[in-house]
Amino acid sequence: MPRRGQTIVVREVWRDRLWSAVPHIWVQGGDWWVTYLPRGTVAAYVSNKGLPGTEAMTREQRKIEAMRTCNYHVVERSIELSMLHFFMAGSWARVNLGWTAESAFTGWYVNFETPISVCTDGLETKDLVLDMHIAPDGAWKWKDRDSFDAAVAFGLFPDDLRPTLETAAEGVLAQHGRRIGPFDPAWLDWSPDPYWVTPALPVSMRVGGAGWTS
């Protein structure tokens, strides 16, 4: 396990290609692996925004098109929220807690993804398009279901993935009901070590780095 305060990279891989690279700060291990992503952290992602044929597409449509064609460029983006990320081995869902620059809690964002694997510099997974948001008052809603349906229709994901993710969602909502893991109220008062610095990607995973061409 990484040591507390160590920078790791949480990366996505799609069709054996690097798809995103985000530097996180390791907070703790255990049943849930917890990382911290400070506001202003610079991450690298694939994007087809501005490429021919994508002008009239929504962001979600462009995401599916990039996955389908693997036609993209690599961009850097600054993270807008401060976030805690909760991973569980074998889980198809990552739960993120977010705070604005004014320290307002935005709720829990559930990102459905392939179960994490450990690599030499951090963690590896792949986003599965489908998401869920749980508001601070507990109200929840699905996000991007149409995009997930489109990904299945294009053959990017198998149709039998649906019940797997629905079961994962039920598990997350059960955790919320029991106030455990990322839903433990104690995390709402958590604050980072004041000596931690904003994490940075290794050179190989920055725009133009060798990690995007290997």
Phi, psi and omega in degrees: 000145174296162176272155180301132180090354181283144175278130172236166176248127171261115186236153173251145176231132178229125181051046176066017177242145173297132186244329173202155178215119184231122178281132179237162171256128180287129180257308181195160173257202182111206178300319173249134172269123187246131176233160181240135179236101183290148173302137180095352176299138180262125180240164180240137183220159169278150178206143173247015178300130180090351178283152180305135178091354182252002188301321185267003184275149171284169179301318181291323176296321178294325179299314179294319180297319178296318178295323183287319187259341187055034176253110187198172166237172182254132182232159173254147181217140178271131181290131188270337180247155165273133188221147165255134180246132179245119177247146174229131180305132178083354183275148175265013182221135171250137180249127180244136171257135184235146176227141178283178177297336179268011179069022175277129180284129184261356181107195182248126178254124182256117181255115178276130188204168177293149179305140184293149169234152181269132176237179189297329184250004180160232185233149181231140180202188171211125177299139182250023171075316183288139181220170176216144175239132176245116183289162178306332180274002177096349177293138183229158178206150173286154174228142172065030178295323178297321180293321176297317178300321179294320179297321177293317181298325178279357180081014179286325177235148177287147181297330182285005173286335183306304182298330177297314181287327176295321176295320178298320179296318178300321179295318179296316180294327176294320176299319178298317180296329181268354180058050179240165178059232182295346182262004175296123183305337181298331181291339180291340179256007182291148174219148182286160174298128183295346180269353178290142177253160180300127183288155181227149178288149170295157184305323184295340182251005173278168179304129183088356182285161184295337181296337181272349181247349182279000000 
